[in-house]
């Protein structure tokens, strides 16, 4: 140890190397005699590979007014912990122009602390490689106007903020090797910055070869003086999303890249919105009657509107019958005798009760409004009739306005694939009555129909059978 102390007392030393990689434990007082007065001419200092905790007395050497070059490499110094490394540790180094902090600990060092630590130094060379920087932003290097060489190899950044190095007017050497950078755009480096760079390393980054990278790929291929100076590094520029494809060999059709990524995203988003909207509108239109009838069932009243209407209004008919002309024989031979002759109801049927010379639509509207109840005769022919579908639509609106229901009679089996949306909605929300040519089934049919029309069936005369 005396040999160290002899070395420490040599006056006129300008360069000092302190390497303790072979020592199991450096003495606590090792730096205690390394004072400014003992090294008045110290300009360059290397304190590297100290794998144990650095004694507090080591700061005697860092706080040196004549120090121009400082290397603190592979020490694991926690620059983010103020108690272990105060933010003013380099305050008394007004001449420090070359600083290497390779392989240390920059956890929790944000832009504010970074500038507080180093922003006041007149640095020309700064090496921060193999540190995990907490952040890299546009303002990280704004105070380093004298910086000409910057090494940021393996610092863990995934992107370069646009213009992050444009404030460095003297920068000619930049090393960004082996980071996680995927995209470099035209805005990343200004024209002036690109023209200033003489040495530029960006190899061994996981580039995503797409339209966004085409500008950088063209720069890489065209600037042979800058990128191709180191022949071996050319092989390290690869497309990590395209296996076995180098950056130099990557190409895309120009027309495919006319629109920006943001524009493509916007177009996809707008198209998706339009498709979803059209789908919703289509579904709503297709099931419009299902929706309307479902809402009607939820919000309908308790029949007060219907009862008041039946009591107050004057009606020409008891039942409006909507049917296709092909079903007229069933209406005349089955329905009318039962309802008019036996039950005493006045039916409105097209052939008999529509006023000749009037518009058909006017006849339908007037007859529906003049009837207490509406009876629809569904059949295969009813499906194909446009006038029947018009009557169905108008009658559905009418009964919803007056808190009533349609009376539905099916005289044959109608396939669901043939039905209109309105017919399917009605059959799914209304209990219909099915006609069958069987004695028991026919008796049940008329009984259910009388029950559906019970509000308007007049009481039988005294002594008469119902």
Buried (B, 14 or more C-beta within 10 A) or exposed (E): EEEEEEEBEEEEBEEBEBEBEEEEEBEEEBBBEBBBEBBEEBBBBBBBBBEEEBBEBBBBBBBBEBBBBBBBBBBEBBBBEBEBBEBEBBBBBEEBBBBBBBBBBBEEBBBEBBBBBBBBBBBBBBBBBBBEBBEBEBBBBBBBEBBBBBBBBBBBBEBBBEEBBBBBEEBBBBBBBBBEBBBBBBEBBBEEBBEBBEEBBBBBBBBBBBBBBBBBBEBBBEEEEBBEEEEEBBEBBBBEBBEEBBBBEBEEEEEEBEEEEEEEEEEEEEEEEEEEEEEEEEEEEEBEBBBBBBEBEEEBEEBEBBEEBBEEEEBBBBBBBBBBEEBBEBBEEBBBEBBBEEBBBBBBBBEEBBEEEEEEEEBBBBBBEBBBBBBBBBBBBBBEBEBBBBBBEBBBEBBBEBBBBBBBBBBBEBEEEEBBBBBBBBBEBBEBBBBEEEEEEBEBBBEBBBEBBEEBBEEEEEEEEE
